[in-house]
Amino acid sequence: MSVALATGVLLATASAAVCALVAPDPRRAARATGLLLALAAVGAAGLLAGVAAGGDVAGVAARPEVAGVPFGIGVRVDRFDALFMLLVSGIAAVVAGYARRYLDGEPGMAGFQARVAGAAAATLVMATAPSLVQFAVGWIVAGRLLVGLIGYHRDQQRVRAAVRRIGRLFLLGDLALLAGFALLATAAGSADLADVRAAAGDAPGWLLATAGGSLLVAGMVRSAQVPVHGWLPSTLDAPTPVSAFLHAGMVNVAGFLMITFAPVVVAAPGVLTATLLVGLVTAAAGTLFAAVRTDVKGALARSTVAQMGFMLAQCGLGAFGLAAVHLVGHGVYKAYAFLSAGGTVQTRSQAAEAPQPVGPAPRRRLVVATAVLLGVLGLAEALLGATATGLLTAALAGAAGFAALRAALADRRLPAGAAAAVTGAVAALAGGYLVAGHLATDWLALPSSGTPLAVAGAAAVLAALTVLRLVVTRRRAAGLWWWAWRDGRLPARRTAAPTRAPDAPGGPGLTEAGPADAARAAAAVTAAADHVAATWPLDSFVAVNPLAGLERTPFRQATTRLRELGGVRTHLPAARWRQRLRDGEIDEADLTAALAGLPAATGPVPLGGRLLDGTQLRMLVLRHPVPDGPPPASDLLDAVRRRLAARPAGTPATPDLVGERTLAELLDDALGTRIGARVDDLLAGWCAAHCGRPAASWPVPGDGTQGCWSRWREVAAADPAGGTGLAELVDALPAAPERALAVLLRTLGVPRDRWAAYLSRSLLRLPGWAGYARWSQGHPGQRPALTVTDLLAVRLAYELALGADLARRRLGIGPAVDLVAAATRTPVAVAPAGPDAAALARLAALLDLDAAAVAALPEEALSALYDTVAELSPQRQAEVWLAAAEHAYRRRLRHRLDQAPPARRSPGAPLAQAVFCIDVRSEGLRRHLEAAGPVRTFGFAGFFGLPVRTQADGARRGRDRCPVLMAPVATVGEPPAATEPRRARQAWRRAFAGAKASPAGAFAFVEVAGVLATATLLLRLAAPRRLTPTVDGTAATTVELDAALTLDEQVYYAEATLRTIGLTTDFAPLVLLCGHGATSSNNPYAAALDCGACGGNRGGVSAHLAAAMLNNPRVRQALAARGIEIPDHTLVLAGEHDTVTDRVRLLDVAATPATHRPVVEALSAYLDGASAGLRAERATRLPDRPTPGRLPARAADWAQVRPEWALAGNAAFVAGPRDRTTGLDLGCRTFLHSYDWSTDPEAAALEAIMTGPLVVAAWINLQYYFSSVDPHRLGAGTKTVHTVLGDGLGVLAGTGGDLRTGLPWQSVGVGGDLVHEPLRLLGVLHAPTALVDAVLHRNPALRQLVDGGWMALTVRDPHGDRWWEPAPAGGWQVVPAPAASRPRTVESVQVRSTSPVAEKEPTA
Amino acid sequence: MNELGLTRMVKVEVVTRADDVDAVRTLLHASGVSGWTSLSGVSGFGHHGTHEGRLLFNDRAGLVMLIVVLPYDRTEAVVTGLRDILAHRPGVMFVSEAWVSRPDYFGAGSAD
């Protein structure tokens, strides 16, 4: 029976792999694969129970012979094997189930699932192997499939390089394994495992030592032991589920190998000692590697190295039972830790916003707690019978427990009850750990004893590690820190290369710079910084225009500049839009209108017997892939070439690259080196170390107050990777960063008038860090400081150090850009701009011209073709298509707005007036609510006009609850009743983090954490909604508001809000202020789904504050004196729309007076109806088309990368009375702001709307635009490889690189398809043009946005029925009525792509 | 004014968009300026039309005036840098003489 079960587990896992490959629908295949793997895991659990009850299982299906050596094929399962099988199949099932949602829509999903299932199946084949042959086959196949998984993003060069390296390394390990097995089989005369184990004691010592050594080498490779550990961190470029599978399951095969061959390892002379040494060195080094890391997944990967080292050390001690327990505990913990790594942003942000521990730490409490812990541990040891390894385990548990207690009890204000609870839990877990570990070890019946001497040695190493960690965090051990940061890699020693010119400058040879140079450098930095926008930290994601600094220049020029400097894509290619024309989303009329922006077309010319004018030729080029289509016929191409050759050629030009190209770029181009990329890596690594240091348990050395440049100057010289001469250079550079930058620019020989250009180009190499620097400068003291000047000074110093070395060695010259440009310049004959022959030939083919016809073409006709193709370059086409797509959308929107049905006002006052955020998602809810009942809705920025920061007493950080354009005017505290419970929660969090960061205790911690992780995994399976993140519902009340704002201030903001909305009379009995927020789990980009008007926060708190203010009788009294009378019977209620679940949560309902309860209940019922309607609508837009009832589950789904679409699709902003849009389905694509021009004679409210919400909406729109057109450079790329950096300031992709900015691909697209339609915002204003003119006249920055084409305006004159738009020469012109076209709904348009995925799928 | 015990210095007044004030401040820091006075919500009329004072929902589009007094030896750096900054963005700079009673307050004698 058990043999059948074991075989069933193997077959189910293997079938899962086959199923993933053969099923045609990837989503169904993934579901079936997950089910089969889950079935296998259940089977493995049953098998474990069977083995526990009935003893080992063995069944041999065949017994062939090779070279006279027999071996069995079948299954053989003992207790440890069964446990290992459960671990592998369980992890595979969890990972496959997770990946089904995480990688949904990705083209590589089927391959991923197949490999995971295949690798699990191969590992199970190995685990159940009765013979060495079967073992080796499983081992090797699993390794190969693992390499395939690591290469998931094979389109990246660094991934391909890593895969090659790992492949070679694994081959070495496989060969070692085969060699060891061959020796053992020869000695035993059989390849059966039982025979080999039994014969181990009788084999010659040299043979055993060689075989054991070979097995150790094989194990070292697979479990990333020092010095072959480097491959494990390099796998982080694969999606998170790969990391989880790898770190939790696959690296453990080394432990399995050592435990399975324990008799051989024990009998082989010297192998145990070598294993112990390798393990201890790896454990110590891995601990240091992990301690310096500042990103979550990076630290987890290095901690795996340390933990695998510890496991191997346990094997080296002969404590195989303990190693087995560690293997399983660590595996489950690490899987959970990787899969939940995305939640770090929220966790760390909550920690920063909670009250911080108040010191000094109460010593007595810690002493008592420690005594309790030691007492429990002592008692446990006494009961279990103290052994050497048992005492070591108890010491580790004690270290972890003490670290947990010390961290948790550091807060003097922690309530005694909470302190006692933490102490009790820690002591119970530590004691339980010892008892459970002992029982598990006994039950596994594996050898579990070490010699006292070896155990003492191991204890000494671990104690030394603890002391070392204490010492290095207090002393500036920069050299050791760099060693750990570089993962223990020693600098490559380069033999001194002969220089071409012996007299070439040596040493730094810096050029002096005076104060005026420093000032000019500062000014150049300012100009350069215009090319990047500030990037807000992820926990308060704020959408910004990535080109915000260039808004003074028109969109076209700004995007051109960015393409030239940064090589980014700023428009969607024409090929993407053409499909829209074919689908009828864009009409010919739209294209014609878009072409109106081009110079007048040429007159008709005879072509192929027809007369075609310039417009027709342009349409032809736009509609077909002329510049990049399939190759034309060769004879046609030759004919075109001959005609082109006869045309006069332009003058070749040699570009002046001095100052326009950086030194690194010049050298790389000329010498084929990769200095630019190396400087990028060094700088990005440094920024991650410096800015992410709050997350490192051993942060980069330096004072807490030191800026980036000053810290770097102190430690950079010790970096072995910084290049020769860096130390001298650092010493010679001035301490002031502006001065240093001036010195560097002068030494690099950059002409003064090119400083800004040089720095712009340098800055755009890493726009993410540049953006963070811009944010950091504007928010001093909030997070680790980084300035743009510091960033550039460090960059240029690295560039100079590396460039000087290279220029001296290879060119024999100094590192000045003019020298390098002169020495390396090859005569570059830049051909005059013009179309290539192939494009022209394609156009000729479209006109049915053959080679003969081309040859005979009149010159005038050829020129017409030539000019058309030259004019419509791919970029120009992209611009025309964008204009056409915008024209199409706007035409339909105006048509739709013209057809608004007459407002259906129910007689009498409405039941309630509900004010929603202007967010596009509110449009849907408002529409459904109005349809559900007599509720009038309004739109206003979701912070309800109250620009405040909220901050708990004693917290490190607060939250700015206002649009990014504003600075909070006051800080509102939190009621103490809400603050204190957070103190206790943070004590638990600190206890967990403290044990995890304990250098030696962490080895015991992971085993306990493994048990906790198992419980959490089971809870996620059984009741996932119990793990939904809780919404912070506590908000300040009138008391806190009064403490922060005077009555006059409150009245000022209340009046401004009500007047801007146009809600000053006819108040209903109930006024609902409804903010919005999004609940999502394990999502680094959670804040991107929240309210932009609230600074990337949930809007419920702002609504709550505003409601408290408007309910305040004193405020109402003052408002009445100012002409706004809110009747006593009107209650202002706050609510929050959860945009993932579409539920509306009414806040403070319990405090509703009895008089209003019926109204509130009625409103609740209408809201429920509206929520259900909106869910049904939204479900159809989500890629996996869930049923509406399943939408709320996405909030709790930790594998969900797309909880909702957020603001994707946004394209217009409407300011006007709701009557003009009531009853229209605008498809959740428009921001809706209430505005009544008739009460706004001075345009004060219109000005507030146009300079505030409209600008914020335009920024959001441009963020979506640029994240869509270049998801790799201007967006954050795919979420699946992100790793959270520092205290949640941002994410890196995979193994490092630039800080990612913008929206992740999952916010704008699915798989290879772009879903957001990248259109610039159209502002629709219901107001007389004179009012709009007044606002534009008073606000030059706003006018620049409109005139520069960053957004468009259209005005609906309330006195007539015409639409106006700004005229090119100033003033307003009537929007021409569109030519007759098919009516379409505005909401149905979506961009569909047809080009291959590799081209557009963003990767790290 | 020497007879009054006053010391001659240079006063630089800069009017710029609130968004660009940070750049000006960085420049002043880099030039070793020891302090300045800042006036927000400045209104006026100029090249780019009328500038109102404070906006209701936008603190960044308004104008700010920075007034800085500095010794002669630092003027070149500040004026050069400001000229570069204002080359491509809205804003004006006025430079004039000023007399101060406590020159040490304005960084006199501590030039680097």
Interface residues (C-beta under 8 A of the other chain):
Chain A: G514 P515 A516 A518 A519 R520 A521 A522 A523 A524 V525 T526 A527 A529 D530 R552 A736 E738 R739 A756 Q777 G778 T787 T789 A941 G945 P963 L965 M966 A967 A1056 T1060 A1244 E1247 A1248 I1249 T1251 G1252 P1253 V1255 H1337 R1338 N1339 P1340 A1341 L1342 R1343
Chain B: R17 D20 D22 A23 T26 L27 A30 S31 G32 H48 G49 T50 H51 E52 L55 L56 F57 N58 D59 R60 A61 R74 E76 A77 V78 T80 G81 L82 R83 D84 I85 A87 H88 R89 P90 A111 D112
